[in-house]
C-alpha cells in the first residue's frame, strides 16, 4: 500500500519537470514537448505538478485550454480521490 504513494509523487515530478523543460526549450526555439503530452501527464495524475510548473515557470498561462483545463482535471482527480477515500477503497 505504501508503494501507492510513489506513483503520484513521480508523475507530478515528471509533469512539473516537463513544464520547466518545455519553457526552457520555448525560450531557445528548440524542439518542444507536445501539448497533448503535457495534458496526458496531467490526466494520468500529474495535474498538480503541471499546475505548479505553469505557475512557477509562467508557462502556458495564456492558453485557455491549460488555464482552465488543468485545474478542472485536478478538481476531478481530487473529487475522485475523496470519493474513494470515503468508500474505503
PDB file of N, CA, C and O in Angstrom:
ATOM      1  N   UNK A   1       0.816  -1.208   0.000  1.00  0.00           N
ATOM      2  CA  UNK A   1       0.000   0.000   0.000  1.00  0.00           C
ATOM      3  C   UNK A   1       0.853   1.263   0.000  1.00  0.00           C
ATOM      4  O   UNK A   1       0.482   2.267  -0.610  1.00  0.00           O
ATOM      5  N   UNK A   2       2.014   1.215   0.694  1.00  0.00           N
ATOM      6  CA  UNK A   2       2.861   2.406   0.743  1.00  0.00           C
ATOM      7  C   UNK A   2       3.455   2.735  -0.623  1.00  0.00           C
ATOM      8  O   UNK A   2       3.821   3.881  -0.884  1.00  0.00           O
ATOM      9  N   UNK A   3       3.551   1.733  -1.493  1.00  0.00           N
ATOM     10  CA  UNK A   3       4.075   1.985  -2.828  1.00  0.00           C
ATOM     11  C   UNK A   3       3.082   2.768  -3.682  1.00  0.00           C
ATOM     12  O   UNK A   3       3.447   3.331  -4.714  1.00  0.00           O
ATOM     13  N   UNK A   4       1.837   2.796  -3.246  1.00  0.00           N
ATOM     14  CA  UNK A   4       0.809   3.552  -3.954  1.00  0.00           C
ATOM     15  C   UNK A   4       1.115   5.048  -3.936  1.00  0.00           C
ATOM     16  O   UNK A   4       0.712   5.773  -4.846  1.00  0.00           O
ATOM     17  N   UNK A   5       1.819   5.508  -2.913  1.00  0.00           N
ATOM     18  CA  UNK A   5       2.179   6.927  -2.800  1.00  0.00           C
ATOM     19  C   UNK A   5       3.322   7.306  -3.735  1.00  0.00           C
ATOM     20  O   UNK A   5       3.504   8.485  -4.037  1.00  0.00           O
ATOM     21  N   UNK A   6       4.086   6.331  -4.193  1.00  0.00           N
ATOM     22  CA  UNK A   6       5.232   6.612  -5.063  1.00  0.00           C
ATOM     23  C   UNK A   6       4.778   7.104  -6.434  1.00  0.00           C
ATOM     24  O   UNK A   6       5.381   8.022  -6.991  1.00  0.00           O
ATOM     25  N   UNK A   7       3.719   6.503  -6.985  1.00  0.00           N
ATOM     26  CA  UNK A   7       3.254   6.887  -8.319  1.00  0.00           C
ATOM     27  C   UNK A   7       2.865   8.358  -8.404  1.00  0.00           C
ATOM     28  O   UNK A   7       3.356   9.051  -9.295  1.00  0.00           O
ATOM     29  N   UNK A   8       1.999   8.875  -7.512  1.00  0.00           N
ATOM     30  CA  UNK A   8       1.628  10.290  -7.631  1.00  0.00           C
ATOM     31  C   UNK A   8       2.828  11.233  -7.490  1.00  0.00           C
ATOM     32  O   UNK A   8       2.899  12.262  -8.162  1.00  0.00           O
ATOM     33  N   UNK A   9       3.745  10.883  -6.634  1.00  0.00           N
ATOM     34  CA  UNK A   9       4.936  11.719  -6.470  1.00  0.00           C
ATOM     35  C   UNK A   9       5.730  11.749  -7.769  1.00  0.00           C
ATOM     36  O   UNK A   9       6.126  12.818  -8.234  1.00  0.00           O
ATOM     37  N   UNK A  10       5.960  10.588  -8.349  1.00  0.00           N
ATOM     38  CA  UNK A  10       6.752  10.503  -9.586  1.00  0.00           C
ATOM     39  C   UNK A  10       6.069  11.193 -10.764  1.00  0.00           C
ATOM     40  O   UNK A  10       6.719  11.938 -11.497  1.00  0.00           O
ATOM     41  N   UNK A  11       4.774  10.959 -10.958  1.00  0.00           N
ATOM     42  CA  UNK A  11       4.078  11.555 -12.105  1.00  0.00           C
ATOM     43  C   UNK A  11       4.000  13.070 -11.963  1.00  0.00           C
ATOM     44  O   UNK A  11       4.078  13.787 -12.961  1.00  0.00           O
ATOM     45  N   UNK A  12       3.848  13.565 -10.737  1.00  0.00           N
ATOM     46  CA  UNK A  12       3.801  15.011 -10.541  1.00  0.00           C
ATOM     47  C   UNK A  12       5.177  15.638 -10.741  1.00  0.00           C
ATOM     48  O   UNK A  12       5.275  16.733 -11.295  1.00  0.00           O
ATOM     49  N   UNK A  13       6.217  14.982 -10.309  1.00  0.00           N
ATOM     50  CA  UNK A  13       7.579  15.475 -10.572  1.00  0.00           C
ATOM     51  C   UNK A  13       7.866  15.478 -12.069  1.00  0.00           C
ATOM     52  O   UNK A  13       8.491  16.404 -12.587  1.00  0.00           O
ATOM     53  N   UNK A  14       7.410  14.445 -12.755  1.00  0.00           N
ATOM     54  CA  UNK A  14       7.602  14.360 -14.203  1.00  0.00           C
ATOM     55  C   UNK A  14       6.853  15.488 -14.916  1.00  0.00           C
ATOM     56  O   UNK A  14       7.406  16.128 -15.810  1.00  0.00           O
ATOM     57  N   UNK A  15       5.604  15.733 -14.528  1.00  0.00           N
ATOM     58  CA  UNK A  15       4.806  16.800 -15.156  1.00  0.00           C
ATOM     59  C   UNK A  15       5.420  18.169 -14.872  1.00  0.00           C
ATOM     60  O   UNK A  15       5.508  19.008 -15.768  1.00  0.00           O
ATOM     61  N   UNK A  16       5.841  18.394 -13.641  1.00  0.00           N
ATOM     62  CA  UNK A  16       6.479  19.654 -13.258  1.00  0.00           C
ATOM     63  C   UNK A  16       7.753  19.866 -14.079  1.00  0.00           C
ATOM     64  O   UNK A  16       7.986  20.951 -14.613  1.00  0.00           O
ATOM     65  N   UNK A  17       8.566  18.823 -14.173  1.00  0.00           N
ATOM     66  CA  UNK A  17       9.814  18.902 -14.942  1.00  0.00           C
ATOM     67  C   UNK A  17       9.547  19.136 -16.421  1.00  0.00           C
ATOM     68  O   UNK A  17      10.244  19.923 -17.061  1.00  0.00           O
ATOM     69  N   UNK A  18       8.544  18.461 -16.967  1.00  0.00           N
ATOM     70  CA  UNK A  18       8.200  18.622 -18.381  1.00  0.00           C
ATOM     71  C   UNK A  18       7.811  20.061 -18.676  1.00  0.00           C
ATOM     72  O   UNK A  18       8.160  20.599 -19.727  1.00  0.00           O
ATOM     73  N   UNK A  19       7.095  20.680 -17.758  1.00  0.00           N
ATOM     74  CA  UNK A  19       6.687  22.075 -17.931  1.00  0.00           C
ATOM     75  C   UNK A  19       7.921  22.982 -17.947  1.00  0.00           C
ATOM     76  O   UNK A  19       8.027  23.876 -18.787  1.00  0.00           O
ATOM     77  N   UNK A  20       8.843  22.752 -17.026  1.00  0.00           N
ATOM     78  CA  UNK A  20      10.067  23.547 -16.985  1.00  0.00           C
ATOM     79  C   UNK A  20      10.934  23.337 -18.212  1.00  0.00           C
ATOM     80  O   UNK A  20      11.495  24.291 -18.753  1.00  0.00           O
ATOM     81  N   UNK A  21      11.045  22.104 -18.648  1.00  0.00           N
ATOM     82  CA  UNK A  21      11.848  21.791 -19.840  1.00  0.00           C
ATOM     83  C   UNK A  21      11.231  22.434 -21.075  1.00  0.00           C
ATOM     84  O   UNK A  21      11.939  22.998 -21.909  1.00  0.00           O
ATOM     85  N   UNK A  22       9.901  22.346 -21.187  1.00  0.00           N
ATOM     86  CA  UNK A  22       9.233  22.935 -22.343  1.00  0.00           C
ATOM     87  C   UNK A  22       9.411  24.451 -22.370  1.00  0.00           C
ATOM     88  O   UNK A  22       9.605  25.032 -23.438  1.00  0.00           O
ATOM     89  N   UNK A  23       9.348  25.085 -21.225  1.00  0.00           N
ATOM     90  CA  UNK A  23       9.556  26.540 -21.161  1.00  0.00           C
ATOM     91  C   UNK A  23      10.983  26.885 -21.575  1.00  0.00           C
ATOM     92  O   UNK A  23      11.205  27.831 -22.330  1.00  0.00           O
ATOM     93  N   UNK A  24      11.938  26.118 -21.082  1.00  0.00           N
ATOM     94  CA  UNK A  24      13.338  26.327 -21.434  1.00  0.00           C
ATOM     95  C   UNK A  24      13.526  26.226 -22.956  1.00  0.00           C
ATOM     96  O   UNK A  24      14.179  27.068 -23.574  1.00  0.00           O
ATOM     97  N   UNK A  25      12.944  25.185 -23.534  1.00  0.00           N
ATOM     98  CA  UNK A  25      13.071  24.976 -24.976  1.00  0.00           C
ATOM     99  C   UNK A  25      12.326  26.043 -25.767  1.00  0.00           C
ATOM    100  O   UNK A  25      12.776  26.437 -26.843  1.00  0.00           O
ATOM    101  N   UNK A  26      11.200  26.515 -25.255  1.00  0.00           N
ATOM    102  CA  UNK A  26      10.429  27.556 -25.941  1.00  0.00           C
ATOM    103  C   UNK A  26      11.239  28.848 -26.038  1.00  0.00           C
ATOM    104  O   UNK A  26      11.219  29.524 -27.067  1.00  0.00           O
ATOM    105  N   UNK A  27      11.941  29.181 -24.977  1.00  0.00           N
ATOM    106  CA  UNK A  27      12.745  30.409 -24.970  1.00  0.00           C
ATOM    107  C   UNK A  27      13.895  30.347 -25.961  1.00  0.00           C
ATOM    108  O   UNK A  27      14.350  31.377 -26.459  1.00  0.00           O
ATOM    109  N   UNK A  28      14.359  29.154 -26.242  1.00  0.00           N
ATOM    110  CA  UNK A  28      15.525  28.991 -27.114  1.00  0.00           C
ATOM    111  C   UNK A  28      15.181  28.508 -28.519  1.00  0.00           C
ATOM    112  O   UNK A  28      16.077  28.243 -29.320  1.00  0.00           O
ATOM    113  N   UNK A  29      13.905  28.395 -28.818  1.00  0.00           N
ATOM    114  CA  UNK A  29      13.480  27.984 -30.152  1.00  0.00           C
ATOM    115  C   UNK A  29      13.825  26.538 -30.481  1.00  0.00           C
ATOM    116  O   UNK A  29      14.018  26.196 -31.648  1.00  0.00           O
ATOM    117  N   UNK A  30      13.903  25.691 -29.466  1.00  0.00           N
ATOM    118  CA  UNK A  30      14.239  24.284 -29.659  1.00  0.00           C
ATOM    119  C   UNK A  30      12.979  23.434 -29.815  1.00  0.00           C
ATOM    120  O   UNK A  30      11.857  23.930 -29.710  1.00  0.00           O
ATOM    121  N   UNK A  31      13.191  22.151 -30.068  1.00  0.00           N
ATOM    122  CA  UNK A  31      12.107  21.179 -30.149  1.00  0.00           C
ATOM    123  C   UNK A  31      11.286  21.247 -28.871  1.00  0.00           C
ATOM    124  O   UNK A  31      11.842  21.356 -27.778  1.00  0.00           O
ATOM    125  N   UNK A  32       9.969  21.184 -29.004  1.00  0.00           N
ATOM    126  CA  UNK A  32       9.064  21.362 -27.869  1.00  0.00           C
ATOM    127  C   UNK A  32       8.358  20.069 -27.497  1.00  0.00           C
ATOM    128  O   UNK A  32       8.257  19.139 -28.297  1.00  0.00           O
ATOM    129  N   UNK A  33       7.881  20.034 -26.287  1.00  0.00           N
ATOM    130  CA  UNK A  33       7.043  18.938 -25.810  1.00  0.00           C
ATOM    131  C   UNK A  33       5.621  19.227 -26.288  1.00  0.00           C
ATOM    132  O   UNK A  33       5.119  20.339 -26.118  1.00  0.00           O
ATOM    133  N   UNK A  34       4.981  18.239 -26.877  1.00  0.00           N
ATOM    134  CA  UNK A  34       3.635  18.432 -27.406  1.00  0.00           C
ATOM    135  C   UNK A  34       2.652  18.741 -26.287  1.00  0.00           C
ATOM    136  O   UNK A  34       2.750  18.195 -25.188  1.00  0.00           O
ATOM    137  N   UNK A  35       1.703  19.624 -26.583  1.00  0.00           N
ATOM    138  CA  UNK A  35       0.663  19.961 -25.607  1.00  0.00           C
ATOM    139  C   UNK A  35      -0.106  18.714 -25.205  1.00  0.00           C
ATOM    140  O   UNK A  35      -0.502  18.567 -24.049  1.00  0.00           O
ATOM    141  N   UNK A  36      -0.313  17.828 -26.147  1.00  0.00           N
ATOM    142  CA  UNK A  36      -1.023  16.572 -25.880  1.00  0.00           C
ATOM    143  C   UNK A  36      -0.291  15.750 -24.815  1.00  0.00           C
ATOM    144  O   UNK A  36      -0.921  15.097 -23.984  1.00  0.00           O
ATOM    145  N   UNK A  37       1.044  15.790 -24.851  1.00  0.00           N
ATOM    146  CA  UNK A  37       1.841  15.071 -23.857  1.00  0.00           C
ATOM    147  C   UNK A  37       1.686  15.698 -22.478  1.00  0.00           C
ATOM    148  O   UNK A  37       1.561  14.986 -21.482  1.00  0.00           O
ATOM    149  N   UNK A  38       1.693  17.022 -22.415  1.00  0.00           N
ATOM    150  CA  UNK A  38       1.516  17.701 -21.137  1.00  0.00           C
ATOM    151  C   UNK A  38       0.138  17.386 -20.550  1.00  0.00           C
ATOM    152  O   UNK A  38       0.014  17.148 -19.349  1.00  0.00           O
ATOM    153  N   UNK A  39      -0.885  17.385 -21.389  1.00  0.00           N
ATOM    154  CA  UNK A  39      -2.220  17.043 -20.908  1.00  0.00           C
ATOM    155  C   UNK A  39      -2.298  15.581 -20.465  1.00  0.00           C
ATOM    156  O   UNK A  39      -2.973  15.258 -19.487  1.00  0.00           O
ATOM    157  N   UNK A  40      -1.609  14.708 -21.182  1.00  0.00           N
ATOM    158  CA  UNK A  40      -1.602  13.285 -20.795  1.00  0.00           C
ATOM    159  C   UNK A  40      -0.971  13.115 -19.417  1.00  0.00           C
ATOM    160  O   UNK A  40      -1.461  12.338 -18.598  1.00  0.00           O
ATOM    161  N   UNK A  41       0.108  13.836 -19.164  1.00  0.00           N
ATOM    162  CA  UNK A  41       0.730  13.779 -17.842  1.00  0.00           C
ATOM    163  C   UNK A  41      -0.243  14.241 -16.762  1.00  0.00           C
ATOM    164  O   UNK A  41      -0.302  13.657 -15.680  1.00  0.00           O
ATOM    165  N   UNK A  42      -0.999  15.286 -17.057  1.00  0.00           N
ATOM    166  CA  UNK A  42      -1.989  15.787 -16.100  1.00  0.00           C
ATOM    167  C   UNK A  42      -3.084  14.753 -15.864  1.00  0.00           C
ATOM    168  O   UNK A  42      -3.455  14.489 -14.720  1.00  0.00           O
ATOM    169  N   UNK A  43      -3.593  14.177 -16.928  1.00  0.00           N
ATOM    170  CA  UNK A  43      -4.695  13.213 -16.822  1.00  0.00           C
ATOM    171  C   UNK A  43      -4.266  11.958 -16.063  1.00  0.00           C
ATOM    172  O   UNK A  43      -5.058  11.376 -15.322  1.00  0.00           O
ATOM    173  N   UNK A  44      -3.022  11.548 -16.246  1.00  0.00           N
ATOM    174  CA  UNK A  44      -2.541  10.338 -15.568  1.00  0.00           C
ATOM    175  C   UNK A  44      -2.064  10.603 -14.150  1.00  0.00           C
ATOM    176  O   UNK A  44      -1.384   9.766 -13.555  1.00  0.00           O
ATOM    177  N   UNK A  45      -2.417  11.766 -13.602  1.00  0.00           N
ATOM    178  CA  UNK A  45      -2.143  12.027 -12.197  1.00  0.00           C
ATOM    179  C   UNK A  45      -1.188  13.159 -11.911  1.00  0.00           C
ATOM    180  O   UNK A  45      -0.929  13.458 -10.745  1.00  0.00           O
ATOM    181  N   UNK A  46      -0.653  13.803 -12.942  1.00  0.00           N
ATOM    182  CA  UNK A  46       0.320  14.862 -12.726  1.00  0.00           C
ATOM    183  C   UNK A  46      -0.247  16.264 -12.813  1.00  0.00           C
ATOM    184  O   UNK A  46       0.489  17.215 -13.076  1.00  0.00           O
ATOM    185  N   UNK A  47      -1.542  16.406 -12.596  1.00  0.00           N
ATOM    186  CA  UNK A  47      -2.171  17.720 -12.749  1.00  0.00           C
ATOM    187  C   UNK A  47      -1.643  18.745 -11.753  1.00  0.00           C
ATOM    188  O   UNK A  47      -1.463  19.909 -12.109  1.00  0.00           O
ATOM    189  N   UNK A  48      -1.395  18.342 -10.533  1.00  0.00           N
ATOM    190  CA  UNK A  48      -0.870  19.282  -9.537  1.00  0.00           C
ATOM    191  C   UNK A  48       0.539  19.730  -9.911  1.00  0.00           C
ATOM    192  O   UNK A  48       0.861  20.915  -9.825  1.00  0.00           O
ATOM    193  N   UNK A  49       1.373  18.790 -10.325  1.00  0.00           N
ATOM    194  CA  UNK A  49       2.733  19.132 -10.749  1.00  0.00           C
ATOM    195  C   UNK A  49       2.740  20.050 -11.957  1.00  0.00           C
ATOM    196  O   UNK A  49       3.528  20.994 -12.024  1.00  0.00           O
ATOM    197  N   UNK A  50       1.858  19.773 -12.915  1.00  0.00           N
ATOM    198  CA  UNK A  50       1.778  20.619 -14.107  1.00  0.00           C
ATOM    199  C   UNK A  50       1.280  22.012 -13.747  1.00  0.00           C
ATOM    200  O   UNK A  50       1.802  23.007 -14.250  1.00  0.00           O
ATOM    201  N   UNK A  51       0.284  22.088 -12.889  1.00  0.00           N
ATOM    202  CA  UNK A  51      -0.255  23.382 -12.476  1.00  0.00           C
ATOM    203  C   UNK A  51       0.810  24.205 -11.737  1.00  0.00           C
ATOM    204  O   UNK A  51       0.952  25.404 -11.980  1.00  0.00           O
ATOM    205  N   UNK A  52       1.537  23.570 -10.855  1.00  0.00           N
ATOM    206  CA  UNK A  52       2.618  24.271 -10.150  1.00  0.00           C
ATOM    207  C   UNK A  52       3.718  24.711 -11.116  1.00  0.00           C
ATOM    208  O   UNK A  52       4.272  25.802 -10.980  1.00  0.00           O
ATOM    209  N   UNK A  53       4.029  23.859 -12.089  1.00  0.00           N
ATOM    210  CA  UNK A  53       5.014  24.216 -13.109  1.00  0.00           C
ATOM    211  C   UNK A  53       4.561  25.386 -13.953  1.00  0.00           C
ATOM    212  O   UNK A  53       5.354  26.266 -14.287  1.00  0.00           O
ATOM    213  N   UNK A  54       3.281  25.397 -14.297  1.00  0.00           N
ATOM    214  CA  UNK A  54       2.739  26.515 -15.073  1.00  0.00           C
ATOM    215  C   UNK A  54       2.894  27.824 -14.305  1.00  0.00           C
ATOM    216  O   UNK A  54       3.261  28.849 -14.878  1.00  0.00           O
ATOM    217  N   UNK A  55       2.612  27.779 -13.013  1.00  0.00           N
ATOM    218  CA  UNK A  55       2.700  28.992 -12.188  1.00  0.00           C
ATOM    219  C   UNK A  55       4.156  29.422 -12.002  1.00  0.00           C
ATOM    220  O   UNK A  55       4.494  30.590 -12.196  1.00  0.00           O
ATOM    221  N   UNK A  56       5.008  28.477 -11.627  1.00  0.00           N
ATOM    222  CA  UNK A  56       6.399  28.803 -11.334  1.00  0.00           C
ATOM    223  C   UNK A  56       7.163  29.264 -12.572  1.00  0.00           C
ATOM    224  O   UNK A  56       7.896  30.252 -12.516  1.00  0.00           O
ATOM    225  N   UNK A  57       6.998  28.560 -13.677  1.00  0.00           N
ATOM    226  CA  UNK A  57       7.743  28.880 -14.897  1.00  0.00           C
ATOM    227  C   UNK A  57       6.997  29.874 -15.788  1.00  0.00           C
ATOM    228  O   UNK A  57       7.516  30.283 -16.827  1.00  0.00           O
ATOM    229  N   UNK A  58       5.800  30.260 -15.393  1.00  0.00           N
ATOM    230  CA  UNK A  58       4.931  31.125 -16.200  1.00  0.00           C
ATOM    231  C   UNK A  58       4.825  30.584 -17.628  1.00  0.00           C
ATOM    232  O   UNK A  58       5.094  31.274 -18.611  1.00  0.00           O
ATOM    233  N   UNK A  59       4.425  29.332 -17.688  1.00  0.00           N
ATOM    234  CA  UNK A  59       4.371  28.631 -18.966  1.00  0.00           C
ATOM    235  C   UNK A  59       2.941  28.188 -19.260  1.00  0.00           C
ATOM    236  O   UNK A  59       2.265  27.643 -18.387  1.00  0.00           O
ATOM    237  N   UNK A  60       2.492  28.414 -20.456  1.00  0.00           N
ATOM    238  CA  UNK A  60       1.155  28.062 -20.935  1.00  0.00           C
ATOM    239  C   UNK A  60       0.068  28.824 -20.189  1.00  0.00           C
ATOM    240  O   UNK A  60      -1.080  28.381 -20.157  1.00  0.00           O
ATOM    241  N   UNK A  61       0.402  29.944 -19.598  1.00  0.00           N
ATOM    242  CA  UNK A  61      -0.572  30.704 -18.817  1.00  0.00           C
ATOM    243  C   UNK A  61      -1.487  31.562 -19.677  1.00  0.00           C
ATOM    244  O   UNK A  61      -2.461  32.117 -19.170  1.00  0.00           O
ATOM    245  N   UNK A  62      -1.198  31.682 -20.957  1.00  0.00           N
ATOM    246  CA  UNK A  62      -2.073  32.433 -21.860  1.00  0.00           C
ATOM    247  C   UNK A  62      -2.942  31.508 -22.702  1.00  0.00           C
ATOM    248  O   UNK A  62      -3.733  31.961 -23.529  1.00  0.00           O
ATOM    249  N   UNK A  63      -2.785  30.222 -22.482  1.00  0.00           N
ATOM    250  CA  UNK A  63      -3.572  29.234 -23.214  1.00  0.00           C
ATOM    251  C   UNK A  63      -4.768  28.832 -22.373  1.00  0.00           C
ATOM    252  O   UNK A  63      -4.614  28.187 -21.336  1.00  0.00           O
ATOM    253  N   UNK A  64      -5.952  29.209 -22.811  1.00  0.00           N
ATOM    254  CA  UNK A  64      -7.178  28.921 -22.069  1.00  0.00           C
ATOM    255  C   UNK A  64      -7.334  27.423 -21.813  1.00  0.00           C
ATOM    256  O   UNK A  64      -7.818  27.012 -20.759  1.00  0.00           O
ATOM    257  N   UNK A  65      -6.922  26.618 -22.783  1.00  0.00           N
ATOM    258  CA  UNK A  65      -7.062  25.173 -22.603  1.00  0.00           C
ATOM    259  C   UNK A  65      -6.260  24.690 -21.396  1.00  0.00           C
ATOM    260  O   UNK A  65      -6.649  23.724 -20.740  1.00  0.00           O
ATOM    261  N   UNK A  66      -5.153  25.348 -21.102  1.00  0.00           N
ATOM    262  CA  UNK A  66      -4.337  24.969 -19.949  1.00  0.00           C
ATOM    263  C   UNK A  66      -4.821  25.650 -18.668  1.00  0.00           C
ATOM    264  O   UNK A  66      -4.913  25.005 -17.623  1.00  0.00           O
ATOM    265  N   UNK A  67      -5.132  26.948 -18.740  1.00  0.00           N
ATOM    266  CA  UNK A  67      -5.519  27.670 -17.525  1.00  0.00           C
ATOM    267  C   UNK A  67      -6.870  27.212 -16.982  1.00  0.00           C
ATOM    268  O   UNK A  67      -7.151  27.370 -15.794  1.00  0.00           O
ATOM    269  N   UNK A  68      -7.698  26.648 -17.848  1.00  0.00           N
ATOM    270  CA  UNK A  68      -8.987  26.116 -17.402  1.00  0.00           C
ATOM    271  C   UNK A  68      -8.914  24.593 -17.290  1.00  0.00           C
ATOM    272  O   UNK A  68      -9.393  24.012 -16.317  1.00  0.00           O
ATOM    273  N   UNK A  69      -8.315  23.961 -18.283  1.00  0.00           N
ATOM    274  CA  UNK A  69      -8.286  22.502 -18.352  1.00  0.00           C
ATOM    275  C   UNK A  69      -7.538  21.819 -17.225  1.00  0.00           C
ATOM    276  O   UNK A  69      -8.044  20.861 -16.641  1.00  0.00           O
ATOM    277  N   UNK A  70      -6.348  22.291 -16.911  1.00  0.00           N
ATOM    278  CA  UNK A  70      -5.539  21.638 -15.885  1.00  0.00           C
ATOM    279  C   UNK A  70      -6.195  21.754 -14.499  1.00  0.00           C
ATOM    280  O   UNK A  70      -6.255  20.754 -13.784  1.00  0.00           O
ATOM    281  N   UNK A  71      -6.689  22.935 -14.093  1.00  0.00           N
ATOM    282  CA  UNK A  71      -7.395  22.979 -12.807  1.00  0.00           C
ATOM    283  C   UNK A  71      -8.653  22.096 -12.784  1.00  0.00           C
ATOM    284  O   UNK A  71      -8.996  21.534 -11.743  1.00  0.00           O
ATOM    285  N   UNK A  72      -9.331  21.975 -13.917  1.00  0.00           N
ATOM    286  CA  UNK A  72     -10.509  21.100 -13.974  1.00  0.00           C
ATOM    287  C   UNK A  72     -10.110  19.635 -13.802  1.00  0.00           C
ATOM    288  O   UNK A  72     -10.788  18.876 -13.109  1.00  0.00           O
ATOM    289  N   UNK A  73      -9.015  19.250 -14.434  1.00  0.00           N
ATOM    290  CA  UNK A  73      -8.517  17.879 -14.275  1.00  0.00           C
ATOM    291  C   UNK A  73      -8.159  17.631 -12.814  1.00  0.00           C
ATOM    292  O   UNK A  73      -8.499  16.590 -12.251  1.00  0.00           O
ATOM    293  N   UNK A  74      -7.471  18.594 -12.203  1.00  0.00           N
ATOM    294  CA  UNK A  74      -7.088  18.477 -10.795  1.00  0.00           C
ATOM    295  C   UNK A  74      -8.330  18.353  -9.904  1.00  0.00           C
ATOM    296  O   UNK A  74      -8.353  17.528  -8.991  1.00  0.00           O
ATOM    297  N   UNK A  75      -9.347  19.153 -10.159  1.00  0.00           N
ATOM    298  CA  UNK A  75     -10.575  19.091  -9.360  1.00  0.00           C
ATOM    299  C   UNK A  75     -11.258  17.731  -9.495  1.00  0.00           C
ATOM    300  O   UNK A  75     -11.738  17.175  -8.507  1.00  0.00           O
ATOM    301  N   UNK A  76     -11.303  17.204 -10.699  1.00  0.00           N
ATOM    302  CA  UNK A  76     -11.904  15.881 -10.916  1.00  0.00           C
ATOM    303  C   UNK A  76     -11.109  14.798 -10.203  1.00  0.00           C
ATOM    304  O   UNK A  76     -11.686  13.891  -9.603  1.00  0.00           O
ATOM    305  N   UNK A  77      -9.789  14.890 -10.269  1.00  0.00           N
ATOM    306  CA  UNK A  77      -8.953  13.908  -9.600  1.00  0.00           C
ATOM    307  C   UNK A  77      -9.101  13.998  -8.079  1.00  0.00           C
ATOM    308  O   UNK A  77      -9.137  12.976  -7.394  1.00  0.00           O
ATOM    309  N   UNK A  78      -9.183  15.213  -7.559  1.00  0.00           N
ATOM    310  CA  UNK A  78      -9.360  15.390  -6.120  1.00  0.00           C
ATOM    311  C   UNK A  78     -10.721  14.835  -5.683  1.00  0.00           C
ATOM    312  O   UNK A  78     -10.825  14.186  -4.642  1.00  0.00           O
ATOM    313  N   UNK A  79     -11.752  15.092  -6.474  1.00  0.00           N
ATOM    314  CA  UNK A  79     -13.084  14.572  -6.152  1.00  0.00           C
ATOM    315  C   UNK A  79     -13.091  13.042  -6.184  1.00  0.00           C
ATOM    316  O   UNK A  79     -13.693  12.404  -5.320  1.00  0.00           O
ATOM    317  N   UNK A  80     -12.430  12.464  -7.170  1.00  0.00           N
ATOM    318  CA  UNK A  80     -12.360  11.004  -7.271  1.00  0.00           C
ATOM    319  C   UNK A  80     -11.587  10.416  -6.090  1.00  0.00           C
ATOM    320  O   UNK A  80     -11.989   9.394  -5.533  1.00  0.00           O
ATOM    321  N   UNK A  81     -10.498  11.047  -5.712  1.00  0.00           N
ATOM    322  CA  UNK A  81      -9.707  10.572  -4.578  1.00  0.00           C
ATOM    323  C   UNK A  81     -10.514  10.661  -3.289  1.00  0.00           C
ATOM    324  O   UNK A  81     -10.485   9.742  -2.471  1.00  0.00           O
ATOM    325  N   UNK A  82     -11.229  11.755  -3.109  1.00  0.00           N
ATOM    326  CA  UNK A  82     -12.058  11.930  -1.920  1.00  0.00           C
ATOM    327  C   UNK A  82     -13.161  10.871  -1.872  1.00  0.00           C
ATOM    328  O   UNK A  82     -13.442  10.291  -0.823  1.00  0.00           O
ATOM    329  N   UNK A  83     -13.766  10.640  -3.007  1.00  0.00           N
ATOM    330  CA  UNK A  83     -14.814   9.625  -3.093  1.00  0.00           C
ATOM    331  C   UNK A  83     -14.260   8.247  -2.716  1.00  0.00           C
ATOM    332  O   UNK A  83     -14.866   7.524  -1.925  1.00  0.00           O
ATOM    333  N   UNK A  84     -13.121   7.896  -3.280  1.00  0.00           N
ATOM    334  CA  UNK A  84     -12.521   6.590  -2.992  1.00  0.00           C
ATOM    335  C   UNK A  84     -12.117   6.462  -1.519  1.00  0.00           C
ATOM    336  O   UNK A  84     -12.245   5.392  -0.925  1.00  0.00           O
ATOM    337  N   UNK A  85     -11.628   7.561  -0.938  1.00  0.00           N
ATOM    338  CA  UNK A  85     -11.237   7.526   0.475  1.00  0.00           C
ATOM    339  C   UNK A  85     -12.453   7.352   1.384  1.00  0.00           C
ATOM    340  O   UNK A  85     -12.386   6.644   2.389  1.00  0.00           O
ATOM    341  N   UNK A  86     -13.558   7.998   1.028  1.00  0.00           N
ATOM    342  CA  UNK A  86     -14.759   7.865   1.868  1.00  0.00           C
ATOM    343  C   UNK A  86     -15.404   6.489   1.729  1.00  0.00           C
ATOM    344  O   UNK A  86     -16.089   6.026   2.642  1.00  0.00           O
ATOM    345  N   UNK A  87     -15.189   5.843   0.600  1.00  0.00           N
ATOM    346  CA  UNK A  87     -15.725   4.497   0.387  1.00  0.00           C
ATOM    347  C   UNK A  87     -14.795   3.425   0.961  1.00  0.00           C
ATOM    348  O   UNK A  87     -15.148   2.247   1.006  1.00  0.00           O
ATOM    349  N   UNK A  88     -13.611   3.843   1.396  1.00  0.00           N
ATOM    350  CA  UNK A  88     -12.670   2.894   1.993  1.00  0.00           C
ATOM    351  C   UNK A  88     -11.935   2.032   0.986  1.00  0.00           C
ATOM    352  O   UNK A  88     -11.485   0.931   1.304  1.00  0.00           O
ATOM    353  N   UNK A  89     -11.817   2.535  -0.213  1.00  0.00           N
ATOM    354  CA  UNK A  89     -11.113   1.759  -1.250  1.00  0.00           C
ATOM    355  C   UNK A  89      -9.656   2.119  -1.260  1.00  0.00           C
ATOM    356  O   UNK A  89      -8.893   1.577  -2.059  1.00  0.00           O
TER     357      UNK A  89
END
